[in-house]
Amino acid sequence: MSKPIQEIYAIGDKLPPEVLMDIDNRIADWLMSGGNDDDPYVWQQLRYARNVSELMERRKQNA
């Protein structure tokens, strides 16, 4: 399994820029506070990114 950060950036082009920047800032803050890049919080950010990506794809199909 790859790291959640790698997966987030793999789908980054499917996310609105403000969403990707928000996720990036949240993860950067997490890492600066001593968190690890494989912590549950970072996996939660990946789930959020996937959810937004799926929503954007559905909107695109319904347009």
Buried (B, 14 or more C-beta within 10 A) or exposed (E): EEBBBEBBBEBBEBBEEEBBEBBBEBBEEBBEEEBEEEBEEBEEBBEBBBEBBEEBEEEEEEE
